[in-house]
Amino acid sequence: MQGELYIVATPIGNLEDITLRAIRILKEVDIIAAEDTRHTLKLLNHLGLSKTLISYHRHNEEIKTEELINKLIEGKSIALVSDAGTPVISDPGGEIVKAAIKNNIKVTPVPGACAAITALIASGIDAKEFTFIGFLPQNKKNRKEKLEQIKNAEITTILYEAPHKLLQTLQDLKPIVENRNIVLARELTKIHEEYITGTIEEIEKIIEIPKGEYVIIVDKNQKTKKEIQLEELNGLSIKEHYEYYKQKGLEKKEIIKQIAKDRNVNKNEIYQKFLDK
């Protein structure tokens, strides 16, 4: 009989946040696959548990997935844990979950703490709808695409960031989010838990040396899609603006009329620029 894979959420700071179910599962499984075995050992010692630990992190995920799947097929039960919070969410685990499903191995989530949700519910920013991005890509092209996504987002955005990269990320976000409110949440559930709210410009005046892991909550863009598109069009040169509508199949008179409407000027002013066209 095959074993079962448990995806177990662990505390993100305060050890009291572990669930009774998580404790039972950690006690019952044969193996615990941990992002950092030293970190998990501290939790197990706190709980008075002694278990076989296998290292499972970003750099060995591919190799260890096969090893762990074989153990599951042999009938061993495995609990997957990350350093803190919910595995798979910006943490290792996605590969073994996919492999387990492919091999018809039962995957059972054991829910608990998650930094993104913890920060969101205490941020004061709209939590009805949100998108989770996690860590921004380091690749310039991919990073730019994600920033554009945030710029146009009509719902709340949640990011993660390390302390040594926080100031650069705020700099990258500043022209994107403009005067929108953001919340920086750090040291969640710990003694020095802190929420800093304001525009990026305001927050930069407060932060000196960033400490602790950060969750960044970005308020939604209050502008409509039409307003955003209009701003982008008006940021073009007149020639580029003209070409935009030309590619959409509009005739010259229609284009001039639309450009004048977009820019809130008399159409004759625009017409003069295209007398030679």
CYANA upper distance limits for C-alpha pairs under 8 A (distance plus 0.5 A):
  1 MET  CA     73 ILE  CA      8.11
  1 MET  CA     74 GLU  CA      7.90
  1 MET  CA     75 GLY  CA      6.01
  2 GLN  CA     72 LEU  CA      6.33
  2 GLN  CA     73 ILE  CA      5.32
  2 GLN  CA     74 GLU  CA      6.57
  2 GLN  CA     75 GLY  CA      4.70
  2 GLN  CA     76 LYS  CA      7.60
  2 GLN  CA    105 ILE  CA      7.27
  3 GLY  CA     71 LYS  CA      8.33
  3 GLY  CA     72 LEU  CA      5.14
  3 GLY  CA     73 ILE  CA      6.77
  3 GLY  CA     74 GLU  CA      7.55
  3 GLY  CA     75 GLY  CA      4.57
  3 GLY  CA     76 LYS  CA      5.20
  3 GLY  CA     77 SER  CA      5.09
  3 GLY  CA     78 ILE  CA      7.98
  3 GLY  CA    105 ILE  CA      7.61
  3 GLY  CA    106 LYS  CA      8.13
  4 GLU  CA     72 LEU  CA      7.05
  4 GLU  CA     75 GLY  CA      8.31
  4 GLU  CA     76 LYS  CA      7.74
  4 GLU  CA     77 SER  CA      5.37
  4 GLU  CA     78 ILE  CA      6.89
  4 GLU  CA    105 ILE  CA      6.82
  4 GLU  CA    106 LYS  CA      5.72
  4 GLU  CA    107 VAL  CA      6.70
  4 GLU  CA    108 THR  CA      7.89
  5 LEU  CA     72 LEU  CA      7.93
  5 LEU  CA     77 SER  CA      6.61
  5 LEU  CA     78 ILE  CA      5.55
  5 LEU  CA     79 ALA  CA      6.47
  5 LEU  CA     80 LEU  CA      7.80
  5 LEU  CA    100 ALA  CA      8.11
  5 LEU  CA    105 ILE  CA      7.79
  5 LEU  CA    106 LYS  CA      6.72
  5 LEU  CA    107 VAL  CA      5.33
  5 LEU  CA    108 THR  CA      6.65
  6 TYR  CA     25 ILE  CA      8.36
  6 TYR  CA     77 SER  CA      8.38
  6 TYR  CA     78 ILE  CA      6.65
  6 TYR  CA     79 ALA  CA      5.10
  6 TYR  CA     80 LEU  CA      6.54
  6 TYR  CA    107 VAL  CA      6.41
  6 TYR  CA    108 THR  CA      5.27
  6 TYR  CA    109 PRO  CA      6.22
  6 TYR  CA    110 VAL  CA      7.16
  7 ILE  CA     79 ALA  CA      6.49
  7 ILE  CA     80 LEU  CA      5.52
  7 ILE  CA     81 VAL  CA      7.09
  7 ILE  CA     86 THR  CA      8.27
  7 ILE  CA     87 PRO  CA      7.03
  7 ILE  CA    107 VAL  CA      7.87
  7 ILE  CA    108 THR  CA      6.67
  7 ILE  CA    109 PRO  CA      5.20
  7 ILE  CA    110 VAL  CA      6.25
  7 ILE  CA    111 PRO  CA      8.42
  8 VAL  CA     22 ALA  CA      6.77
  8 VAL  CA     79 ALA  CA      6.78
  8 VAL  CA     80 LEU  CA      6.38
  8 VAL  CA     81 VAL  CA      5.95
  8 VAL  CA     86 THR  CA      7.26
  8 VAL  CA     87 PRO  CA      7.48
  8 VAL  CA    109 PRO  CA      6.84
  8 VAL  CA    110 VAL  CA      5.26
  8 VAL  CA    111 PRO  CA      7.01
  8 VAL  CA    112 GLY  CA      8.19
  9 ALA  CA     18 ILE  CA      8.16
  9 ALA  CA     22 ALA  CA      7.76
  9 ALA  CA     81 VAL  CA      6.97
  9 ALA  CA     82 SER  CA      8.13
  9 ALA  CA     84 ALA  CA      7.91
  9 ALA  CA     85 GLY  CA      5.68
  9 ALA  CA     86 THR  CA      4.78
  9 ALA  CA     87 PRO  CA      6.92
  9 ALA  CA    110 VAL  CA      6.71
  9 ALA  CA    111 PRO  CA      6.01
  9 ALA  CA    112 GLY  CA      5.43
  9 ALA  CA    113 ALA  CA      6.54
  9 ALA  CA    114 CYS  CA      8.16
 10 THR  CA     17 ASP  CA      8.11
 10 THR  CA     18 ILE  CA      6.16
 10 THR  CA     22 ALA  CA      8.12
 10 THR  CA     81 VAL  CA      7.44
 10 THR  CA     82 SER  CA      7.94
 10 THR  CA     83 ASP  CA      8.24
 10 THR  CA     84 ALA  CA      6.03
 10 THR  CA     85 GLY  CA      5.48
 10 THR  CA     86 THR  CA      7.10
 10 THR  CA    112 GLY  CA      7.08
 10 THR  CA    113 ALA  CA      6.82
 11 PRO  CA     15 LEU  CA      6.02
 11 PRO  CA     16 GLU  CA      7.97
 11 PRO  CA     17 ASP  CA      5.83
 11 PRO  CA     18 ILE  CA      5.94
 11 PRO  CA     84 ALA  CA      6.10
 11 PRO  CA     85 GLY  CA      6.04
 11 PRO  CA    112 GLY  CA      8.12
 11 PRO  CA    113 ALA  CA      6.25
 12 ILE  CA     17 ASP  CA      8.48
 12 ILE  CA     84 ALA  CA      5.05
 12 ILE  CA     85 GLY  CA      5.50
 12 ILE  CA    113 ALA  CA      6.91
 12 ILE  CA    114 CYS  CA      7.68
 12 ILE  CA    115 ALA  CA      7.29
 12 ILE  CA    188 LEU  CA      7.50
 12 ILE  CA    189 THR  CA      7.48
 13 GLY  CA     84 ALA  CA      7.94
 13 GLY  CA    187 GLU  CA      7.90
 13 GLY  CA    188 LEU  CA      7.00
 13 GLY  CA    189 THR  CA      5.82
 13 GLY  CA    190 LYS  CA      5.79
 14 ASN  CA    189 THR  CA      5.85
 14 ASN  CA    190 LYS  CA      6.22
 15 LEU  CA     43 LEU  CA      8.31
 17 ASP  CA    112 GLY  CA      8.17
 17 ASP  CA    113 ALA  CA      7.45
 18 ILE  CA     22 ALA  CA      7.05
 18 ILE  CA     23 ILE  CA      7.68
 18 ILE  CA    112 GLY  CA      7.37
 18 ILE  CA    113 ALA  CA      8.07
 19 THR  CA     23 ILE  CA      6.93
 19 THR  CA    112 GLY  CA      7.19
 20 LEU  CA     24 ARG  CA      6.83
 21 ARG  CA     25 ILE  CA      6.68
 21 ARG  CA    110 VAL  CA      7.77
 22 ALA  CA     26 LEU  CA      6.60
 22 ALA  CA    110 VAL  CA      6.83
 23 ILE  CA     27 LYS  CA      6.66
 23 ILE  CA     47 LEU  CA      8.18
 24 ARG  CA     28 GLU  CA      6.66
 25 ILE  CA     29 VAL  CA      6.53
 25 ILE  CA     79 ALA  CA      7.86
 26 LEU  CA     32 ILE  CA      7.80
 26 LEU  CA     79 ALA  CA      7.09
 27 LYS  CA     49 LEU  CA      7.09
 27 LYS  CA     51 LYS  CA      8.32
 29 VAL  CA     76 LYS  CA      8.28
 29 VAL  CA     77 SER  CA      5.61
 29 VAL  CA     78 ILE  CA      6.14
 29 VAL  CA     79 ALA  CA      6.93
 30 ASP  CA     51 LYS  CA      7.83
 30 ASP  CA     52 THR  CA      7.52
 30 ASP  CA     76 LYS  CA      6.49
 30 ASP  CA     77 SER  CA      5.80
 30 ASP  CA     78 ILE  CA      6.56
 31 ILE  CA     51 LYS  CA      7.07
 31 ILE  CA     52 THR  CA      5.65
 31 ILE  CA     53 LEU  CA      6.55
 31 ILE  CA     54 ILE  CA      7.75
 31 ILE  CA     76 LYS  CA      7.95
 31 ILE  CA     77 SER  CA      6.98
 31 ILE  CA     78 ILE  CA      5.34
 31 ILE  CA     79 ALA  CA      6.91
 32 ILE  CA     51 LYS  CA      7.45
 32 ILE  CA     52 THR  CA      6.77
 32 ILE  CA     53 LEU  CA      5.50
 32 ILE  CA     54 ILE  CA      6.77
 32 ILE  CA     78 ILE  CA      6.10
 32 ILE  CA     79 ALA  CA      5.25
 32 ILE  CA     80 LEU  CA      6.42
 32 ILE  CA     81 VAL  CA      7.70
 33 ALA  CA     53 LEU  CA      6.43
 33 ALA  CA     54 ILE  CA      5.29
 33 ALA  CA     55 SER  CA      6.36
 33 ALA  CA     56 TYR  CA      6.15
 33 ALA  CA     78 ILE  CA      7.37
 33 ALA  CA     79 ALA  CA      6.58
 33 ALA  CA     80 LEU  CA      5.28
 33 ALA  CA     81 VAL  CA      6.74
 34 ALA  CA     40 THR  CA      7.02
 34 ALA  CA     53 LEU  CA      7.21
 34 ALA  CA     54 ILE  CA      6.63
 34 ALA  CA     55 SER  CA      5.71
 34 ALA  CA     56 TYR  CA      5.83
 34 ALA  CA     57 HIS  CA      7.87
 34 ALA  CA     80 LEU  CA      6.65
 34 ALA  CA     81 VAL  CA      5.58
 34 ALA  CA     82 SER  CA      6.25
 34 ALA  CA     83 ASP  CA      7.84
 35 GLU  CA     40 THR  CA      8.49
 35 GLU  CA     55 SER  CA      6.43
 35 GLU  CA     56 TYR  CA      5.44
 35 GLU  CA     57 HIS  CA      5.20
 35 GLU  CA     81 VAL  CA      7.12
 35 GLU  CA     82 SER  CA      5.33
 35 GLU  CA     83 ASP  CA      6.32
 35 GLU  CA     92 PRO  CA      7.61
 36 ASP  CA     40 THR  CA      6.82
 36 ASP  CA     55 SER  CA      6.77
 36 ASP  CA     56 TYR  CA      7.89
 36 ASP  CA     57 HIS  CA      7.78
 36 ASP  CA     82 SER  CA      7.78
 36 ASP  CA     83 ASP  CA      6.69
 37 THR  CA     41 LEU  CA      6.40
 37 THR  CA     53 LEU  CA      6.87
 37 THR  CA     54 ILE  CA      7.50
 37 THR  CA     55 SER  CA      6.36
 38 ARG  CA     42 LYS  CA      7.16
 39 HIS  CA     43 LEU  CA      7.48
 39 HIS  CA     83 ASP  CA      6.83
 40 THR  CA     44 LEU  CA      6.77
 40 THR  CA     81 VAL  CA      8.45
 40 THR  CA     83 ASP  CA      7.19
 41 LEU  CA     45 ASN  CA      6.50
 42 LYS  CA     46 HIS  CA      6.72
 43 LEU  CA     47 LEU  CA      6.81
 44 LEU  CA     48 GLY  CA      6.43
 44 LEU  CA     49 LEU  CA      5.47
 44 LEU  CA     50 SER  CA      7.14
 44 LEU  CA     51 LYS  CA      8.46
 45 ASN  CA     49 LEU  CA      6.42
 45 ASN  CA     50 SER  CA      7.88
 56 TYR  CA     60 ASN  CA      6.82
 56 TYR  CA     61 GLU  CA      6.39
 56 TYR  CA     64 LYS  CA      6.93
 56 TYR  CA     92 PRO  CA      7.94
 57 HIS  CA     61 GLU  CA      5.99
 57 HIS  CA     92 PRO  CA      6.19
 58 ARG  CA     91 ASP  CA      8.35
 58 ARG  CA     92 PRO  CA      6.23
 60 ASN  CA     64 LYS  CA      6.40
 61 GLU  CA     65 THR  CA      6.26
 61 GLU  CA     92 PRO  CA      7.69
 61 GLU  CA     93 GLY  CA      8.34
 61 GLU  CA     95 GLU  CA      7.66
 61 GLU  CA     96 ILE  CA      8.45
 62 GLU  CA     66 GLU  CA      7.58
 62 GLU  CA     95 GLU  CA      7.80
 63 ILE  CA     67 GLU  CA      7.36
 64 LYS  CA     68 LEU  CA      6.54
 65 THR  CA     69 ILE  CA      6.53
 65 THR  CA     95 GLU  CA      7.36
 65 THR  CA     96 ILE  CA      5.76
 65 THR  CA     99 ALA  CA      8.06
 66 GLU  CA     70 ASN  CA      6.74
 67 GLU  CA     71 LYS  CA      7.02
 68 LEU  CA     72 LEU  CA      6.75
 68 LEU  CA     96 ILE  CA      8.42
 69 ILE  CA     73 ILE  CA      6.66
 69 ILE  CA     96 ILE  CA      7.89
 69 ILE  CA     99 ALA  CA      7.77
 69 ILE  CA    100 ALA  CA      7.07
 70 ASN  CA     74 GLU  CA      6.71
 71 LYS  CA     75 GLY  CA      7.02
 71 LYS  CA     76 LYS  CA      5.98
 71 LYS  CA     77 SER  CA      8.50
 72 LEU  CA     76 LYS  CA      5.33
 72 LEU  CA     77 SER  CA      6.65
 72 LEU  CA     78 ILE  CA      7.68
 72 LEU  CA    105 ILE  CA      8.00
 73 ILE  CA    105 ILE  CA      8.15
 80 LEU  CA     87 PRO  CA      7.64
 80 LEU  CA     93 GLY  CA      7.84
 81 VAL  CA     86 THR  CA      7.96
 81 VAL  CA     87 PRO  CA      6.32
 82 SER  CA     86 THR  CA      7.33
 82 SER  CA     87 PRO  CA      5.69
 82 SER  CA     91 ASP  CA      7.15
 82 SER  CA     92 PRO  CA      7.61
 85 GLY  CA    112 GLY  CA      7.66
 85 GLY  CA    113 ALA  CA      5.47
 85 GLY  CA    114 CYS  CA      5.27
 85 GLY  CA    115 ALA  CA      6.97
 86 THR  CA     91 ASP  CA      8.37
 86 THR  CA    111 PRO  CA      7.78
 86 THR  CA    112 GLY  CA      7.39
 86 THR  CA    113 ALA  CA      6.85
 86 THR  CA    114 CYS  CA      6.00
 87 PRO  CA     91 ASP  CA      5.98
 87 PRO  CA     92 PRO  CA      6.80
 87 PRO  CA     93 GLY  CA      6.44
 88 VAL  CA     92 PRO  CA      5.71
 88 VAL  CA     93 GLY  CA      5.05
 88 VAL  CA     94 GLY  CA      5.75
 90 SER  CA    134 GLY  CA      6.58
 90 SER  CA    135 PHE  CA      7.94
 93 GLY  CA     97 VAL  CA      6.79
 94 GLY  CA     98 LYS  CA      6.81
 95 GLU  CA     99 ALA  CA      6.65
 96 ILE  CA    100 ALA  CA      6.40
 97 VAL  CA    101 ILE  CA      6.76
 97 VAL  CA    107 VAL  CA      7.49
 98 LYS  CA    102 LYS  CA      6.66
 99 ALA  CA    103 ASN  CA      6.74
100 ALA  CA    104 ASN  CA      6.70
100 ALA  CA    105 ILE  CA      5.42
100 ALA  CA    106 LYS  CA      7.58
100 ALA  CA    107 VAL  CA      7.51
101 ILE  CA    105 ILE  CA      6.13
101 ILE  CA    106 LYS  CA      7.48
101 ILE  CA    107 VAL  CA      7.67
113 ALA  CA    118 THR  CA      7.82
114 CYS  CA    118 THR  CA      6.57
115 ALA  CA    119 ALA  CA      6.53
115 ALA  CA    188 LEU  CA      7.69
115 ALA  CA    215 VAL  CA      7.71
116 ALA  CA    120 LEU  CA      6.65
116 ALA  CA    132 PHE  CA      8.37
116 ALA  CA    158 ILE  CA      7.22
116 ALA  CA    159 LEU  CA      8.31
116 ALA  CA    160 TYR  CA      8.40
116 ALA  CA    215 VAL  CA      7.03
117 ILE  CA    121 ILE  CA      6.70
118 THR  CA    122 ALA  CA      7.37
118 THR  CA    188 LEU  CA      8.10
119 ALA  CA    123 SER  CA      6.49
119 ALA  CA    185 ALA  CA      6.54
119 ALA  CA    188 LEU  CA      7.85
119 ALA  CA    215 VAL  CA      7.19
119 ALA  CA    217 ILE  CA      8.28
120 LEU  CA    124 GLY  CA      8.00
120 LEU  CA    125 ILE  CA      7.60
120 LEU  CA    127 ALA  CA      7.18
120 LEU  CA    158 ILE  CA      8.41
120 LEU  CA    217 ILE  CA      7.37
121 ILE  CA    127 ALA  CA      7.45
123 SER  CA    183 VAL  CA      6.83
123 SER  CA    185 ALA  CA      8.41
123 SER  CA    195 TYR  CA      7.75
123 SER  CA    217 ILE  CA      7.95
125 ILE  CA    156 THR  CA      7.98
125 ILE  CA    217 ILE  CA      8.12
125 ILE  CA    219 ASP  CA      6.72
126 ASP  CA    156 THR  CA      7.06
126 ASP  CA    219 ASP  CA      7.76
127 ALA  CA    156 THR  CA      7.50
129 GLU  CA    155 ILE  CA      6.19
129 GLU  CA    156 THR  CA      6.96
130 PHE  CA    155 ILE  CA      5.72
130 PHE  CA    156 THR  CA      4.93
130 PHE  CA    157 THR  CA      6.09
130 PHE  CA    158 ILE  CA      7.79
131 THR  CA    155 ILE  CA      7.49
131 THR  CA    156 THR  CA      6.77
131 THR  CA    157 THR  CA      5.45
131 THR  CA    158 ILE  CA      6.77
132 PHE  CA    157 THR  CA      6.45
132 PHE  CA    158 ILE  CA      5.32
132 PHE  CA    159 LEU  CA      6.98
133 ILE  CA    157 THR  CA      7.66
133 ILE  CA    158 ILE  CA      6.53
133 ILE  CA    159 LEU  CA      5.94
133 ILE  CA    160 TYR  CA      8.28
134 GLY  CA    158 ILE  CA      7.20
134 GLY  CA    159 LEU  CA      4.99
134 GLY  CA    160 TYR  CA      5.31
134 GLY  CA    161 GLU  CA      8.33
135 PHE  CA    159 LEU  CA      6.40
135 PHE  CA    160 TYR  CA      5.42
135 PHE  CA    161 GLU  CA      6.41
136 LEU  CA    143 ARG  CA      6.56
136 LEU  CA    146 LYS  CA      7.61
136 LEU  CA    159 LEU  CA      7.84
136 LEU  CA    160 TYR  CA      8.26
136 LEU  CA    161 GLU  CA      8.44
137 PRO  CA    142 ASN  CA      6.50
137 PRO  CA    143 ARG  CA      5.44
137 PRO  CA    146 LYS  CA      8.37
138 GLN  CA    142 ASN  CA      7.99
138 GLN  CA    143 ARG  CA      6.68
139 ASN  CA    143 ARG  CA      6.34
140 LYS  CA    144 LYS  CA      6.56
141 LYS  CA    145 GLU  CA      6.88
142 ASN  CA    146 LYS  CA      6.84
143 ARG  CA    147 LEU  CA      6.69
144 LYS  CA    148 GLU  CA      6.71
145 GLU  CA    149 GLN  CA      6.80
146 LYS  CA    150 ILE  CA      6.88
147 LEU  CA    151 LYS  CA      6.68
147 LEU  CA    172 ASP  CA      8.45
147 LEU  CA    173 LEU  CA      7.51
147 LEU  CA    176 ILE  CA      7.25
148 GLU  CA    152 ASN  CA      6.86
148 GLU  CA    176 ILE  CA      7.72
149 GLN  CA    153 ALA  CA      6.48
150 ILE  CA    157 THR  CA      7.27
150 ILE  CA    176 ILE  CA      7.84
150 ILE  CA    177 VAL  CA      8.03
151 LYS  CA    176 ILE  CA      5.66
151 LYS  CA    177 VAL  CA      6.35
151 LYS  CA    221 ASN  CA      7.43
152 ASN  CA    221 ASN  CA      6.89
152 ASN  CA    225 LYS  CA      8.08
152 ASN  CA    228 ILE  CA      7.86
153 ALA  CA    157 THR  CA      8.02
153 ALA  CA    220 LYS  CA      6.37
153 ALA  CA    221 ASN  CA      6.27
154 GLU  CA    220 LYS  CA      5.50
154 GLU  CA    221 ASN  CA      5.66
154 GLU  CA    222 GLN  CA      7.41
154 GLU  CA    223 LYS  CA      8.41
154 GLU  CA    224 THR  CA      8.32
155 ILE  CA    219 ASP  CA      7.75
155 ILE  CA    220 LYS  CA      5.06
155 ILE  CA    221 ASN  CA      7.62
156 THR  CA    217 ILE  CA      7.60
156 THR  CA    218 VAL  CA      6.28
156 THR  CA    219 ASP  CA      5.47
156 THR  CA    220 LYS  CA      5.09
157 THR  CA    217 ILE  CA      6.37
157 THR  CA    218 VAL  CA      5.55
157 THR  CA    219 ASP  CA      7.20
157 THR  CA    220 LYS  CA      7.49
158 ILE  CA    215 VAL  CA      7.52
158 ILE  CA    216 ILE  CA      6.26
158 ILE  CA    217 ILE  CA      5.26
158 ILE  CA    218 VAL  CA      6.86
159 LEU  CA    215 VAL  CA      6.24
159 LEU  CA    216 ILE  CA      5.43
159 LEU  CA    217 ILE  CA      6.98
160 TYR  CA    213 GLU  CA      8.18
160 TYR  CA    214 TYR  CA      6.31
160 TYR  CA    215 VAL  CA      5.17
160 TYR  CA    216 ILE  CA      6.55
161 GLU  CA    165 LYS  CA      7.13
161 GLU  CA    166 LEU  CA      6.45
161 GLU  CA    169 THR  CA      8.41
161 GLU  CA    213 GLU  CA      6.85
161 GLU  CA    214 TYR  CA      5.66
161 GLU  CA    215 VAL  CA      6.91
161 GLU  CA    216 ILE  CA      7.89
162 ALA  CA    166 LEU  CA      6.63
162 ALA  CA    212 GLY  CA      7.81
162 ALA  CA    213 GLU  CA      5.64
162 ALA  CA    214 TYR  CA      6.69
163 PRO  CA    210 PRO  CA      5.63
163 PRO  CA    211 LYS  CA      5.95
163 PRO  CA    212 GLY  CA      6.34
163 PRO  CA    213 GLU  CA      6.29
163 PRO  CA    214 TYR  CA      7.28
164 HIS  CA    210 PRO  CA      7.47
165 LYS  CA    169 THR  CA      6.77
166 LEU  CA    170 LEU  CA      6.70
166 LEU  CA    210 PRO  CA      7.55
166 LEU  CA    214 TYR  CA      8.31
167 LEU  CA    171 GLN  CA      6.78
167 LEU  CA    204 GLU  CA      8.47
167 LEU  CA    210 PRO  CA      8.39
168 GLN  CA    172 ASP  CA      6.78
169 THR  CA    173 LEU  CA      6.63
170 LEU  CA    174 LYS  CA      6.48
170 LEU  CA    200 ILE  CA      7.16
171 GLN  CA    175 PRO  CA      8.29
172 ASP  CA    176 ILE  CA      7.90
173 LEU  CA    177 VAL  CA      6.47
174 LYS  CA    178 GLU  CA      6.10
174 LYS  CA    200 ILE  CA      6.61
174 LYS  CA    201 GLU  CA      8.08
177 VAL  CA    218 VAL  CA      8.34
177 VAL  CA    221 ASN  CA      8.17
178 GLU  CA    199 THR  CA      8.20
178 GLU  CA    200 ILE  CA      8.39
179 ASN  CA    199 THR  CA      6.13
179 ASN  CA    200 ILE  CA      8.11
180 ARG  CA    198 GLY  CA      8.48
180 ARG  CA    199 THR  CA      6.42
180 ARG  CA    218 VAL  CA      8.00
180 ARG  CA    219 ASP  CA      6.66
180 ARG  CA    220 LYS  CA      8.18
180 ARG  CA    221 ASN  CA      7.76
181 ASN  CA    197 THR  CA      7.34
181 ASN  CA    198 GLY  CA      5.49
181 ASN  CA    199 THR  CA      5.27
181 ASN  CA    200 ILE  CA      8.01
181 ASN  CA    218 VAL  CA      7.07
181 ASN  CA    219 ASP  CA      6.17
182 ILE  CA    197 THR  CA      6.35
182 ILE  CA    198 GLY  CA      6.19
182 ILE  CA    199 THR  CA      6.50
182 ILE  CA    200 ILE  CA      7.48
182 ILE  CA    216 ILE  CA      7.42
182 ILE  CA    217 ILE  CA      5.95
182 ILE  CA    218 VAL  CA      5.04
182 ILE  CA    219 ASP  CA      6.37
183 VAL  CA    195 TYR  CA      6.97
183 VAL  CA    196 ILE  CA      5.96
183 VAL  CA    197 THR  CA      4.98
183 VAL  CA    198 GLY  CA      7.20
183 VAL  CA    216 ILE  CA      6.28
183 VAL  CA    217 ILE  CA      5.50
183 VAL  CA    218 VAL  CA      7.17
184 LEU  CA    194 GLU  CA      8.43
184 LEU  CA    195 TYR  CA      6.09
184 LEU  CA    196 ILE  CA      5.55
184 LEU  CA    197 THR  CA      7.07
184 LEU  CA    214 TYR  CA      6.93
184 LEU  CA    215 VAL  CA      6.35
184 LEU  CA    216 ILE  CA      5.34
184 LEU  CA    217 ILE  CA      7.02
185 ALA  CA    193 GLU  CA      8.03
185 ALA  CA    194 GLU  CA      6.25
185 ALA  CA    195 TYR  CA      5.07
185 ALA  CA    196 ILE  CA      7.06
185 ALA  CA    214 TYR  CA      6.12
185 ALA  CA    215 VAL  CA      5.59
185 ALA  CA    216 ILE  CA      6.97
185 ALA  CA    217 ILE  CA      8.48
186 ARG  CA    193 GLU  CA      6.32
186 ARG  CA    194 GLU  CA      5.93
186 ARG  CA    195 TYR  CA      7.19
186 ARG  CA    211 LYS  CA      8.36
186 ARG  CA    212 GLY  CA      6.48
186 ARG  CA    213 GLU  CA      6.33
186 ARG  CA    214 TYR  CA      5.28
186 ARG  CA    215 VAL  CA      7.00
187 GLU  CA    191 ILE  CA      8.06
187 GLU  CA    192 HIS  CA      6.44
187 GLU  CA    193 GLU  CA      5.04
187 GLU  CA    194 GLU  CA      7.10
187 GLU  CA    212 GLY  CA      6.26
187 GLU  CA    213 GLU  CA      7.07
187 GLU  CA    214 TYR  CA      8.00
188 LEU  CA    192 HIS  CA      8.39
188 LEU  CA    193 GLU  CA      5.46
188 LEU  CA    194 GLU  CA      7.72
189 THR  CA    193 GLU  CA      6.50
196 ILE  CA    203 ILE  CA      7.67
197 THR  CA    203 ILE  CA      7.65
198 GLY  CA    202 GLU  CA      6.34
198 GLY  CA    203 ILE  CA      6.49
199 THR  CA    203 ILE  CA      6.69
200 ILE  CA    204 GLU  CA      6.49
201 GLU  CA    205 LYS  CA      7.33
202 GLU  CA    206 ILE  CA      7.55
203 ILE  CA    207 ILE  CA      6.85
204 GLU  CA    208 GLU  CA      8.38
223 LYS  CA    227 GLU  CA      6.42
223 LYS  CA    228 ILE  CA      6.92
224 THR  CA    228 ILE  CA      6.79
225 LYS  CA    229 GLN  CA      6.57
226 LYS  CA    230 LEU  CA      6.58
227 GLU  CA    231 GLU  CA      6.74
228 ILE  CA    232 GLU  CA      6.84
229 GLN  CA    233 LEU  CA      6.68
230 LEU  CA    234 ASN  CA      6.59
230 LEU  CA    262 ASP  CA      7.05
231 GLU  CA    235 GLY  CA      6.68
232 GLU  CA    236 LEU  CA      7.37
233 LEU  CA    241 HIS  CA      6.71
233 LEU  CA    262 ASP  CA      8.34
234 ASN  CA    241 HIS  CA      7.99
234 ASN  CA    262 ASP  CA      7.60
234 ASN  CA    263 ARG  CA      6.97
236 LEU  CA    240 GLU  CA      6.20
236 LEU  CA    241 HIS  CA      6.27
237 SER  CA    241 HIS  CA      6.55
238 ILE  CA    242 TYR  CA      6.59
239 LYS  CA    243 GLU  CA      6.74
240 GLU  CA    244 TYR  CA      6.63
241 HIS  CA    245 TYR  CA      7.31
241 HIS  CA    259 ILE  CA      7.57
242 TYR  CA    246 LYS  CA      6.63
242 TYR  CA    255 ILE  CA      6.94
242 TYR  CA    256 ILE  CA      8.02
242 TYR  CA    259 ILE  CA      7.79
243 GLU  CA    247 GLN  CA      6.54
244 TYR  CA    248 LYS  CA      7.23
245 TYR  CA    249 GLY  CA      7.20
245 TYR  CA    250 LEU  CA      6.38
245 TYR  CA    255 ILE  CA      6.48
246 LYS  CA    250 LEU  CA      5.84
246 LYS  CA    251 GLU  CA      7.47
246 LYS  CA    252 LYS  CA      8.14
246 LYS  CA    255 ILE  CA      7.52
250 LEU  CA    254 GLU  CA      6.51
250 LEU  CA    255 ILE  CA      6.50
251 GLU  CA    255 ILE  CA      6.61
252 LYS  CA    256 ILE  CA      6.76
253 LYS  CA    257 LYS  CA      6.69
254 GLU  CA    258 GLN  CA      6.60
255 ILE  CA    259 ILE  CA      6.58
256 ILE  CA    260 ALA  CA      6.64
256 ILE  CA    267 LYS  CA      6.82
256 ILE  CA    270 ILE  CA      6.63
256 ILE  CA    271 TYR  CA      6.68
257 LYS  CA    261 LYS  CA      6.78
257 LYS  CA    267 LYS  CA      6.21
258 GLN  CA    262 ASP  CA      6.60
259 ILE  CA    263 ARG  CA      6.61
259 ILE  CA    267 LYS  CA      8.25
259 ILE  CA    270 ILE  CA      7.86
260 ALA  CA    264 ASN  CA      6.14
260 ALA  CA    265 VAL  CA      5.54
260 ALA  CA    266 ASN  CA      6.40
260 ALA  CA    267 LYS  CA      5.40
260 ALA  CA    269 GLU  CA      8.40
260 ALA  CA    270 ILE  CA      6.85
261 LYS  CA    265 VAL  CA      7.14
261 LYS  CA    267 LYS  CA      8.24
265 VAL  CA    269 GLU  CA      7.55
265 VAL  CA    270 ILE  CA      8.40
266 ASN  CA    270 ILE  CA      7.66
267 LYS  CA    271 TYR  CA      6.53
268 ASN  CA    272 GLN  CA      6.64
269 GLU  CA    273 LYS  CA      7.66
270 ILE  CA    274 PHE  CA      7.61
271 TYR  CA    275 LEU  CA      6.95
